[in-house]
């Protein structure tokens, strides 16, 4: 039996979202807000010890590859199935 929300429609799992930058308090807040709403969050940062990488709402932390974002981001989107980039 599907879980229903107040509108009576079945809930669907949220697609993942990618958050760039794990070293700021603002991005930590974004990760927490998305996670609390049930959105899986993939964080991309410069170090595994980044502040937001330790959040329970960050499902996966990826160390930012070298090079231009357009050279590595499409691969991350493809591998994770993310539908949003923040």
Contact map, one row per residue, 1 for C-alpha under 8 A:
11100000000000000000000000000000000000000000000000000000000000000000000000000000000000
11110000011000000000000000000000000000000000000000000000000000000000000000000000000000
11111000011000000000000000000000000000000000000000000000000000000000000000000000000000
01111111111000000000000000000000000000000000000000000000000000000000000000000000000000
00111111111000000000000000000000000000000000000000000000000000000000000000000000000000
00011111100000000000000000000000000000000000000000000000000000000000000000000000000000
00011111100000000000000000000000000000000000000000000000000000000000000000000000000000
00011111110000000000000000000000000000000000000000000000000000000000000000000000000000
00011111111000000000000000000000000000000000000000000000000000000000000000000000000000
01111001111100000000000000000000000000000000000000000000000000000000000000000000000000
01111000111110000000000000000000000000000000000000000000000000000000000000000000000000
00000000011111000000000000000000000000000000000000000000000000000000000000000000000000
00000000001111100000000000000000000001100000000000000000000000000000000000000000000000
00000000000111110000000000000000000001110000000000000000000000000000000000000000000000
00000000000011111000000000000000000000110000000000000000000000000000000000000000111000
00000000000001111100000000000000000000111100000000000000000000000000000000000001111100
00000000000000111110000000000000000000111100000000000000000000000000000000000000011111
00000000000000011111000000000000000000001111000000000000000000000000000000000000010111
00000000000000001111110000100010000000001111000000000000000000000000000000000000000011
00000000000000000111110000100000000000000011100000000000000000000000000000000000000011
00000000000000000011111100100000000000000011110000000000000000000000000000000000000000
00000000000000000011111100110000000000000011110001111000000000000000000000000000000000
00000000000000000000111110110000000000000000100001110000000000000000000000000000000000
00000000000000000000111111110000000000000000000000110000000000000000000000000000000000
00000000000000000000001111111000000000000000000000110000000000000000000000000000000000
00000000000000000000000111111100000000000000000000000000000000000000000000000000000000
00000000000000000011111111111110000000000000000000010000000000000000000000000000000000
00000000000000000000011111111111000000000000000000110010000000000000000000000000000000
00000000000000000000000011111111100000000000000000000000000000000000000000000000000000
00000000000000000000000001111111110000000000000000000000000000000000000000000000000000
00000000000000000010000000111111111000001000000000010010110000000000000000000000000000
00000000000000000000000000011111111100000000000000000010110000000000000000000000000000
00000000000000000000000000001111111110000000000000000000000000000000000000000000000000
00000000000000000000000000000111111111111000000000000000100000000000000000000000000000
00000000000000000000000000000011111111111000000000000000110000000000000000000000000000
00000000000000000000000000000001111111100000000000000000100000000000000000000000000000
00000000000000000000000000000000111111100000000000000000000000000000000000000000000000
00000000000011000000000000000000011111110000000000000000000000000000000000000000000000
00000000000011111000000000000000011111111000000000000000000000000000000000000000000000
00000000000001111000000000000000011001111100000000000000111000000000000000000000000000
00000000000000011110000000000010011000111110000000000000111100000000000000000000000000
00000000000000011110000000000000000000011111000000000000011111000000000000000000000000
00000000000000000111110000000000000000001111100000011000011111000000000000000000000000
00000000000000000111110000000000000000000111110000000000000011110000000000000000000000
00000000000000000001111000000000000000000011111101000000000011110000000000000000000000
00000000000000000000110000000000000000000001111101000000000000110000000000000000000000
00000000000000000000000000000000000000000000111111000000000000110000000000000000000000
00000000000000000000000000000000000000000000111111001000000011100000000000000000000000
00000000000000000000000000000000000000000000001111101100000000000000000000000000000000
00000000000000000000011000000000000000000000111111111100000000000000000000000000000000
00000000000000000000011110010000000000000000000011111110000000000000000000000000000000
00000000000000000000011110110010000000000010000001111110010000000000000000000000000000
00000000000000000000010000000000000000000010000111111110010110000000000000000000000000
00000000000000000000000000000000000000000000000011111111010000000000000000000000000000
00000000000000000000000000010011000000000000000000111111110000000000000000000000000000
00000000000000000000000000000000000000000000000000000111111000000000000000000000000000
00000000000000000000000000000011011100011000000000000011111000000000000000000000000000
00000000000000000000000000000011001000011110000000011111111110000000000000000000000000
00000000000000000000000000000000000000011110000000000001111110000000000000000000000000
00000000000000000000000000000000000000001110000000001000011111000000000000000000000000
00000000000000000000000000000000000000000111100100001000011111100000000000000000000000
00000000000000000000000000000000000000000111100100000000000111110000000000000000000000
00000000000000000000000000000000000000000001111100000000000011111000000000000000000000
00000000000000000000000000000000000000000001111000000000000001111100000000000000000000
00000000000000000000000000000000000000000000000000000000000000111110000100000000000000
00000000000000000000000000000000000000000000000000000000000000011111000000000000000000
00000000000000000000000000000000000000000000000000000000000000001111101100000000000000
00000000000000000000000000000000000000000000000000000000000000000111111100000000000000
00000000000000000000000000000000000000000000000000000000000000000011111110000000000000
00000000000000000000000000000000000000000000000000000000000000000001111111000000000000
00000000000000000000000000000000000000000000000000000000000000000011111111000000000000
00000000000000000000000000000000000000000000000000000000000000001011111111110000000000
00000000000000000000000000000000000000000000000000000000000000000000111111111000000000
00000000000000000000000000000000000000000000000000000000000000000000011111111100000000
00000000000000000000000000000000000000000000000000000000000000000000000111111110000000
00000000000000000000000000000000000000000000000000000000000000000000000111111111000000
00000000000000000000000000000000000000000000000000000000000000000000000011111111111000
00000000000000000000000000000000000000000000000000000000000000000000000001111111110000
00000000000000000000000000000000000000000000000000000000000000000000000000111111100000
00000000000000010000000000000000000000000000000000000000000000000000000000011111110000
00000000000000110000000000000000000000000000000000000000000000000000000000001111111000
00000000000000111100000000000000000000000000000000000000000000000000000000001101111110
00000000000000111000000000000000000000000000000000000000000000000000000000001000111110
00000000000000011100000000000000000000000000000000000000000000000000000000000000011111
00000000000000001111000000000000000000000000000000000000000000000000000000000000011111
00000000000000001111000000000000000000000000000000000000000000000000000000000000000111
